[in-house]
Amino acid sequence: MVLALWLLRILIILLILRYIVGFFAPRRQATRRGAPTRPIERTGGTLVRDPQCGTYVPESRALALKRGGATIHFCSTTCRDTWLAGQAT
C-alpha cells in the first residue's frame, strides 16, 4: 500500500513537471505534407521547399520553375523532372 502511494506521488510529480516544461517550451508548427508553406527566413538567405522530395534548399541554389504566375523551387533536376512527369499525368 505504501509503495503504491509513493508510485502515485511520483507519477503526479512527473505529470506536473511535464506540463510545466511543455508550457515554457517553444511551440512547433505542424505542417501537412503538400501543404503550402511560406519561405523560411534565415541569416544566410531564404530557404524554399522542394515540392517533390520536401527538402529545404537555399533560394539562391534552387532550380526555379515559373508555373502560372508562381515560382516553384526544386533541389535538383531529378526532382524537377519527376514532379513535371507527375503533373503531366
Phi, psi and chi 1 to 4 in degrees:
 res  aa     phi    psi   chi1   chi2   chi3   chi4
   1 MET       -  -43.4 -178.3   70.8  172.5      -
   2 VAL   -66.1  -39.1  174.6      -      -      -
   3 LEU   -63.7  -40.4  179.7   62.9      -      -
   4 ALA   -64.8  -38.5      -      -      -      -
   5 LEU   -64.8  -41.8  -74.9  175.0      -      -
   6 TRP   -64.9  -41.6  -84.9  106.0      -      -
   7 LEU   -63.8  -39.6  -71.4  174.1      -      -
   8 LEU   -64.6  -42.7 -178.5   62.3      -      -
   9 ARG   -62.2  -44.2  -72.1  177.2 -175.0  161.3
  10 ILE   -63.8  -41.7  -70.1  172.1      -      -
  11 LEU   -62.1  -43.7  179.8   64.0      -      -
  12 ILE   -64.3  -42.3  -69.4  171.2      -      -
  13 ILE   -62.9  -42.4  -69.4  170.9      -      -
  14 LEU   -64.1  -39.7  -72.2  174.5      -      -
  15 LEU   -65.5  -40.6  -72.1  172.9      -      -
  16 ILE   -64.3  -44.0  -68.6  170.1      -      -
  17 LEU   -61.9  -41.0  -73.4  174.8      -      -
  18 ARG   -63.3  -40.2 -176.6  174.6 -179.1 -167.1
  19 TYR   -63.9  -43.2  176.5   75.9      -      -
  20 ILE   -64.9  -45.5  -69.0  170.8      -      -
  21 VAL   -64.0  -41.6  169.1      -      -      -
  22 GLY   -64.5  -30.8      -      -      -      -
  23 PHE   -69.6  -38.3 -178.3   75.6      -      -
  24 PHE   -93.3  -11.0  -69.9  106.7      -      -
  25 ALA   -74.5  147.8      -      -      -      -
  26 PRO   -65.2  146.3   20.2  -27.8      -      -
  27 ARG   -79.5  137.5  -56.9  -90.6 -174.9 -129.4
  28 ARG   -95.1  140.1  -74.1 -171.6 -108.4  163.6
  29 GLN   -90.5  123.6  -69.0 -178.2  -18.0      -
  30 ALA   -88.5  130.6      -      -      -      -
  31 THR  -125.3  141.6   57.0      -      -      -
  32 ARG   -85.5  147.0  -75.4 -178.8 -101.0  136.7
  33 ARG   -62.4  130.0 -174.8  164.6  176.4   82.5
  34 GLY    90.7  -10.5      -      -      -      -
  35 ALA   -74.7  139.9      -      -      -      -
  36 PRO   -65.2  134.5   18.4  -24.8      -      -
  37 THR  -123.8  150.5   56.6      -      -      -
  38 ARG   -81.8  154.8   58.2 -170.1  163.5  124.3
  39 PRO   -61.4  147.2  -18.9   27.8      -      -
  40 ILE   -92.2  123.1  -61.3  172.0      -      -
  41 GLU   -83.5  132.9  -68.1  -67.6  -29.9      -
  42 ARG  -137.7  164.2  -60.8 -169.7   49.9  142.4
  43 THR   -64.3  -33.5   19.3      -      -      -
  44 GLY   -83.6   -0.9      -      -      -      -
  45 GLY   132.0 -178.1      -      -      -      -
  46 THR   -90.6  135.6  -57.1      -      -      -
  47 LEU   -96.1  138.6  -68.8  178.8      -      -
  48 VAL  -120.6  152.1  -69.1      -      -      -
  49 ARG  -101.6  131.0 -173.0  169.3 -174.6 -101.5
  50 ASP   -73.6  123.1 -176.5  -39.3      -      -
  51 PRO   -71.2  -17.9   25.0  -32.1      -      -
  52 GLN   -81.9  -53.0  178.1   62.2   32.1      -
  53 CYS  -109.0  -12.1   66.5      -      -      -
  54 GLY    85.7    4.4      -      -      -      -
  55 THR   -74.1  139.9  -57.4      -      -      -
  56 TYR   -91.0  131.4  -74.9   94.1      -      -
  57 VAL  -130.1  143.0 -175.3      -      -      -
  58 PRO   -59.9  135.7  -21.3   30.2      -      -
  59 GLU   -58.0  -31.8 -171.7  173.4   17.5      -
  60 SER   -68.1  -24.6   59.5      -      -      -
  61 ARG  -105.1   -3.8  -69.2 -169.3   -7.9 -145.4
  62 ALA   -80.8  152.7      -      -      -      -
  63 LEU   -86.0  123.3  -61.1  172.0      -      -
  64 ALA   -99.7  139.4      -      -      -      -
  65 LEU  -131.1  122.0  175.3   68.2      -      -
  66 LYS   -86.8  127.3  -59.0 -113.8 -173.6 -129.6
  67 ARG  -140.9  109.0 -143.8   53.9 -151.1 -104.0
  68 GLY    57.5   42.0      -      -      -      -
  69 GLY    85.7   -8.7      -      -      -      -
  70 ALA  -109.2  151.7      -      -      -      -
  71 THR  -106.7  127.0  -56.0      -      -      -
  72 ILE  -110.9  133.7  -55.5  168.3      -      -
  73 HIS  -110.2  140.9  -63.7   89.3      -      -
  74 PHE  -127.1  153.1  -62.4   93.7      -      -
  75 CYS   -83.7  -25.0   66.5      -      -      -
  76 SER  -154.0  166.9   67.0      -      -      -
  77 THR   -67.6  -31.3   55.4      -      -      -
  78 THR   -62.1  -47.5  -56.1      -      -      -
  79 CYS   -64.0  -41.2  -79.2      -      -      -
  80 ARG   -61.7  -47.8 -178.7 -166.7   60.8 -159.5
  81 ASP   -65.9  -38.7  -64.4  -17.8      -      -
  82 THR   -65.0  -41.8  -55.1      -      -      -
  83 TRP   -65.1  -42.9 -173.0   83.6      -      -
  84 LEU   -64.3  -38.6  -75.7  171.2      -      -
  85 ALA   -64.8  -38.3      -      -      -      -
  86 GLY   -69.4  -29.9      -      -      -      -
  87 GLN   -75.3  -27.1  -64.3  -64.7  -49.2      -
  88 ALA   -74.0  -24.5      -      -      -      -
  89 THR   -88.1      -   57.5      -      -      -
